């Protein structure tokens, strides 16, 4: 199956082109925007980990190492499309136009952190694994029924392919020819479980065969490859040809979340080796230097710019008034059930005692 679903690559680990670029699709402005977005989300990710360690936000899911997969795919979307993220895809939502303050508010444990900017179709991050894939198929089908050419993309990890919702989502999308892209980031671990213990399949892309839809396996650390294949899948969806499954093979350098210790289940030397040889940001930098697109002054400028943007978002998040605890109880159902009312009463009593 690895031969039937070969790894697609445009730029190798040394930054050299291995295929000719589509000059109309991959312009110099697109490449610069790719680099800027990857720097932006990596800076945010590192800052968020620091905030969590200081107790300024809650448990956080880092994504460093997966920047090319998230930026390269999200850059292909139109602002009328739908994005269904997991808890690790805030790099994609940032690229799509989500508010940094709102993303930080989410990680600060507040309900309003789930609300996207007006006009953007971004679902709340899916913490339950794979449950959003049928939703994405349904939203895409709704757009098809309305006669638009808007599409949906659902992000998920390798562990999600072991869930029933993964198969249900792909099956219904295949049957209905929903204009949806199922974008898998295969970072080789479902929390602590390596992929060879999750499945006997040699690839995730081959799972597309069961639903008679195209499956593509791409180097998830090569942003040019991700961007090119994602554009092809989106074009298929917009033209009425139905869903595509993309497997972007990548790696997360750090922990599953800030509550996790990856040294318990994997050799961290491998992460260090991958950072030295396969890093997505460094790879695009190497290519830009070879292509004569590198400008140190410009790079310094964007690093300063994104740092200021992130600092401002943190200040705005921390300036919010205290959260209204009633929100987490009052909007679960249209009318609170007796169980919700009891939980709310017990919690309020607990807070009044000061026993926090």
C-alpha positions as CSV (number, residue, x, y, z in Angstrom):
1,X,0.0,0.0,0.0
2,X,2.9,2.4,0.5
3,X,3.7,1.9,-3.2
4,X,0.1,2.7,-4.1
5,X,0.1,5.8,-1.8
6,X,3.6,7.2,-2.2
7,X,4.7,10.2,-0.2
8,X,4.3,13.3,-2.3
9,X,7.0,15.9,-1.9
10,X,8.0,19.1,-3.7
11,X,10.8,20.3,-1.4
12,X,13.2,17.9,0.2
13,X,14.9,18.2,3.6
14,X,17.7,20.3,2.1
15,X,15.3,22.8,0.7
16,X,15.8,21.7,-2.9
17,X,12.9,21.3,-5.4
18,X,12.2,17.8,-6.5
19,X,9.3,18.7,-8.8
20,X,8.6,21.7,-10.9
21,X,6.4,24.3,-9.2
22,X,3.1,25.5,-10.6
23,X,4.2,29.1,-11.0
24,X,0.6,30.3,-11.1
25,X,-0.3,28.6,-7.9
26,X,2.9,29.0,-6.0
27,X,3.8,32.6,-6.4
28,X,6.5,34.5,-4.5
29,X,3.8,36.3,-2.5
30,X,2.3,32.9,-1.6
31,X,5.7,31.6,-0.4
32,X,6.3,34.7,1.7
33,X,2.8,34.4,3.2
34,X,3.5,30.7,4.0
35,X,6.7,31.6,5.9
36,X,5.1,34.5,7.8
37,X,2.1,32.3,8.9
38,X,4.4,29.5,10.1
39,X,6.5,31.9,12.1
40,X,3.3,33.5,13.5
41,X,1.8,30.3,14.7
42,X,5.0,28.9,16.0
43,X,5.6,32.0,18.0
44,X,2.1,31.8,19.4
45,X,2.5,28.1,20.3
46,X,5.7,28.7,22.3
47,X,4.2,31.7,24.0
48,X,1.1,29.7,25.0
49,X,3.2,27.0,26.6
50,X,5.0,29.7,28.6
51,X,1.6,31.2,29.7
52,X,0.5,27.8,30.8
53,X,3.6,27.2,32.9
54,X,3.0,30.6,34.6
55,X,-0.6,29.6,35.4
56,X,-2.1,32.3,33.1
57,X,-4.0,29.8,30.9
58,X,-5.1,26.2,31.5
59,X,-3.9,22.9,30.0
60,X,-2.7,23.6,26.5
61,X,-2.1,21.3,23.4
62,X,1.0,22.3,21.5
63,X,1.5,21.8,17.8
64,X,5.1,22.7,17.1
65,X,6.4,20.6,14.2
66,X,3.0,20.6,12.4
67,X,3.1,24.1,11.1
68,X,3.4,23.2,7.4
69,X,0.4,20.9,7.6
70,X,-1.8,23.5,9.3
71,X,-0.7,26.6,7.4
72,X,-0.4,24.9,4.0
73,X,-3.9,23.5,4.2
74,X,-5.7,26.5,5.8
75,X,-4.2,29.0,3.3
76,X,-6.2,27.2,0.5
77,X,-9.6,28.0,2.0
78,X,-12.0,30.9,1.2
79,X,-13.5,32.8,4.0
80,X,-17.0,31.3,3.1
81,X,-15.7,27.7,3.7
82,X,-16.1,25.7,6.9
83,X,-13.3,24.6,9.2
84,X,-13.7,21.9,11.8
85,X,-10.7,21.8,14.1
86,X,-9.5,19.6,16.9
87,X,-7.9,20.9,20.1
88,X,-4.5,21.0,18.3
89,X,-5.5,22.9,15.2
90,X,-5.5,26.5,16.4
91,X,-2.6,27.1,14.0
92,X,-5.0,26.4,11.1
93,X,-7.7,28.5,12.6
94,X,-5.3,31.4,13.1
95,X,-4.3,31.2,9.5
96,X,-8.0,31.1,8.5
97,X,-8.6,34.3,10.4
98,X,-9.6,33.4,13.9
99,X,-9.0,36.0,16.7
100,X,-5.8,35.4,18.8
101,X,-7.6,36.8,21.8
102,X,-10.5,34.4,21.4
103,X,-8.1,31.4,21.0
104,X,-6.3,32.4,24.2
105,X,-9.7,32.9,25.9
106,X,-10.6,29.3,24.9
107,X,-7.4,28.0,26.5
108,X,-8.2,30.1,29.6
109,X,-11.2,27.9,30.0
110,X,-13.9,30.4,29.0
111,X,-17.0,29.5,26.8
112,X,-16.7,32.6,24.7
113,X,-13.4,31.2,23.4
114,X,-15.5,28.9,21.2
115,X,-17.1,31.8,19.3
116,X,-15.4,32.6,15.9
117,X,-15.2,36.1,14.4
118,X,-18.4,37.2,12.7
119,X,-18.8,35.7,9.3
120,X,-16.2,32.9,9.7
121,X,-17.5,29.3,9.8
122,X,-15.2,27.8,12.5
123,X,-16.6,25.1,14.7
124,X,-15.5,24.9,18.4
125,X,-12.4,22.7,18.8
126,X,-13.4,19.1,19.0
127,X,-11.9,17.5,22.1
128,X,-13.9,14.2,21.7
129,X,-11.9,12.3,19.1
130,X,-13.3,12.3,15.5
131,X,-16.9,13.4,16.5
132,X,-16.7,16.4,14.2
133,X,-16.0,14.4,11.0
134,X,-19.7,13.6,10.4
135,X,-20.5,17.3,11.2
136,X,-18.1,18.4,8.5
137,X,-19.7,16.0,6.0
138,X,-23.1,17.3,6.9
139,X,-22.1,21.0,6.7
140,X,-20.5,20.4,3.3
141,X,-23.6,18.5,2.1
142,X,-25.8,21.5,3.3
143,X,-23.7,23.8,1.1
144,X,-24.2,21.4,-1.8
145,X,-27.9,21.4,-1.3
146,X,-28.0,25.2,-1.2
147,X,-26.2,25.3,-4.5
148,X,-23.0,27.0,-3.3
149,X,-19.4,25.9,-4.1
150,X,-18.3,26.3,-0.5
151,X,-16.5,23.3,1.0
152,X,-15.6,22.0,4.5
153,X,-12.4,20.7,5.9
154,X,-12.1,18.5,9.0
155,X,-8.8,18.2,10.8
156,X,-7.9,15.1,12.8
157,X,-5.0,13.0,14.0
158,X,-4.0,9.5,13.4
159,X,-5.7,8.2,16.5
160,X,-9.0,9.5,15.2
161,X,-8.9,6.9,12.4
162,X,-9.5,4.2,15.0
163,X,-12.8,5.8,16.0
164,X,-16.2,4.9,14.5
165,X,-17.0,8.5,13.7
166,X,-14.1,8.6,11.2
167,X,-15.6,5.8,9.2
168,X,-19.2,7.2,9.5
169,X,-18.0,10.6,8.4
170,X,-16.1,9.2,5.3
171,X,-18.9,6.9,4.4
172,X,-21.7,9.5,4.5
173,X,-19.5,12.0,2.6
174,X,-18.8,9.4,0.0
175,X,-22.4,8.4,-0.5
176,X,-23.6,12.0,-0.7
177,X,-20.6,13.3,-2.5
178,X,-20.2,16.0,0.1
179,X,-17.7,18.7,-0.8
180,X,-15.4,18.0,2.1
181,X,-11.7,17.4,2.6
182,X,-10.7,15.1,5.5
183,X,-7.3,16.4,6.5
184,X,-5.3,13.9,8.6
185,X,-2.2,15.0,10.4
186,X,-0.4,11.8,11.1
187,X,2.1,12.8,13.8
188,X,2.7,9.1,14.6
189,X,1.3,9.1,18.1
190,X,-2.3,9.1,19.5
191,X,-1.2,10.6,22.9
192,X,1.2,7.8,23.9
193,X,0.2,5.1,21.4
194,X,2.5,4.8,18.4
195,X,0.8,4.3,15.0
196,X,2.0,0.7,14.6
197,X,0.0,-0.2,17.7
198,X,-3.1,1.5,16.5
199,X,-3.5,-0.1,13.1
200,X,-2.2,-2.7,10.8
201,X,-2.5,-0.4,7.8
202,X,0.7,0.8,6.3
203,X,-0.8,4.2,5.6
204,X,-3.9,6.2,6.5
205,X,-4.4,7.3,3.0
206,X,-5.3,3.8,1.9
207,X,-8.4,3.9,4.1
208,X,-9.9,5.9,1.4
209,X,-10.3,2.8,-0.7
210,X,-13.1,1.5,1.5
211,X,-15.2,4.5,0.5
212,X,-14.2,4.8,-3.1
213,X,-12.8,8.3,-2.6
214,X,-9.3,9.6,-3.5
215,X,-6.6,9.2,-0.9
216,X,-3.4,11.2,-0.9
217,X,-0.3,10.8,1.2
218,X,1.8,13.9,1.5
219,X,5.0,15.0,3.3
220,X,3.3,17.1,6.0
221,X,6.6,19.0,6.7
222,X,6.7,20.3,3.1
223,X,4.3,23.2,2.9
224,X,4.5,23.4,-0.9
225,X,3.3,19.8,-1.1
226,X,0.6,20.3,1.4
227,X,-0.6,23.5,-0.3
228,X,-0.6,21.9,-3.8
229,X,-2.4,18.8,-2.8
230,X,-4.9,20.6,-0.7
231,X,-5.8,22.9,-3.6
232,X,-6.4,19.9,-5.8
233,X,-8.7,18.3,-3.2
234,X,-10.6,21.5,-2.8
235,X,-11.0,22.0,-6.5
236,X,-12.4,18.5,-6.7
237,X,-14.9,19.3,-3.9
238,X,-15.9,22.6,-5.4
239,X,-16.5,21.0,-8.8
240,X,-18.9,18.4,-7.4
241,X,-16.5,15.4,-7.4
242,X,-16.9,14.8,-3.7
243,X,-14.6,14.2,-0.7
244,X,-10.8,13.5,-0.5
245,X,-8.8,12.0,2.3
246,X,-5.4,13.6,2.8
247,X,-2.7,12.1,5.0
248,X,-0.1,14.6,6.0
249,X,2.8,12.8,7.6
250,X,4.4,15.0,10.2
251,X,5.6,15.0,13.9
252,X,4.9,16.9,17.1
253,X,8.1,17.8,18.8
254,X,6.6,18.3,22.3
255,X,4.0,16.7,24.6
256,X,0.5,15.7,23.7
257,X,-0.6,18.5,26.1
258,X,1.1,20.4,28.9
259,X,-0.3,17.8,31.2
260,X,1.7,15.0,29.4
261,X,5.2,13.8,29.7
262,X,6.3,12.4,26.3
263,X,9.5,10.9,27.8
264,X,7.4,8.2,29.3
265,X,6.5,6.7,25.9
266,X,9.0,7.8,23.3
267,X,12.7,8.6,22.9
268,X,13.0,12.4,22.8
269,X,16.2,12.1,20.8
270,X,14.0,11.3,17.8
271,X,12.3,14.7,18.1
272,X,15.6,16.4,18.3
273,X,16.8,14.6,15.2
274,X,13.7,15.4,13.3
275,X,14.0,19.1,14.3
276,X,17.5,19.1,12.9
277,X,16.6,17.4,9.6
278,X,12.9,17.8,8.8
279,X,11.7,21.0,10.5
280,X,9.0,22.6,8.3
281,X,9.9,26.2,9.0
282,X,13.7,25.6,8.4
283,X,12.9,23.7,5.2
284,X,11.0,26.6,3.7
285,X,13.8,29.0,4.8
286,X,16.3,26.8,3.0
287,X,14.2,26.9,-0.2
288,X,13.7,30.6,0.0
289,X,17.5,31.2,0.3
290,X,18.1,29.0,-2.7
291,X,15.4,30.7,-4.7
292,X,16.7,34.2,-3.9
293,X,13.6,35.1,-1.8
294,X,15.3,35.4,1.6
295,X,15.5,38.9,3.1
296,X,16.9,39.1,6.7
297,X,15.4,42.6,7.2
298,X,11.9,41.3,6.2
299,X,12.2,38.3,8.5
300,X,13.3,40.4,11.4
301,X,10.3,42.6,10.7
302,X,7.7,39.9,10.7
303,X,9.1,38.3,13.9
304,X,8.7,41.7,15.7
305,X,5.3,42.2,14.2
306,X,3.9,38.8,15.2
307,X,5.4,39.1,18.7
308,X,3.6,42.4,19.2
309,X,0.4,41.0,17.9
310,X,0.5,38.1,20.3
311,X,1.5,40.3,23.3
312,X,-1.5,42.5,22.5
313,X,-3.8,39.5,22.3
314,X,-2.6,38.3,25.7
315,X,-3.2,41.7,27.2
316,X,-6.7,41.8,25.8
317,X,-7.5,38.3,27.1
318,X,-6.2,39.1,30.6
319,X,-8.1,42.4,30.6
320,X,-11.5,40.6,30.3
321,X,-13.8,40.8,33.3
322,X,-14.1,37.6,35.4
323,X,-16.0,34.8,33.8
324,X,-19.6,34.3,34.6
325,X,-19.9,30.8,36.1
326,X,-23.6,30.6,35.2
327,X,-22.7,30.3,31.5
328,X,-21.3,26.7,31.9
329,X,-24.6,25.6,33.4
330,X,-27.3,27.7,31.7
331,X,-26.7,26.9,28.1
332,X,-26.3,23.1,28.1
333,X,-30.0,22.7,27.4
334,X,-32.7,25.0,26.3
335,X,-34.2,24.6,29.8
336,X,-31.9,23.3,32.6
337,X,-32.6,19.8,33.8
338,X,-32.7,19.0,37.5
339,X,-29.3,17.5,37.3
340,X,-27.8,20.7,35.9
341,X,-29.6,22.8,38.4
342,X,-28.2,20.6,41.2
343,X,-24.7,20.8,39.9
344,X,-25.0,24.6,39.6
345,X,-26.4,24.8,43.2
346,X,-23.6,22.6,44.6
347,X,-20.9,24.5,42.7
348,X,-22.2,27.9,43.9
349,X,-22.3,26.6,47.5
350,X,-18.7,25.4,47.1
351,X,-17.5,28.7,45.9
352,X,-19.3,30.6,48.7
353,X,-17.5,28.5,51.2
354,X,-14.2,29.5,49.6
355,X,-13.3,25.9,49.3
356,X,-12.0,26.3,45.7
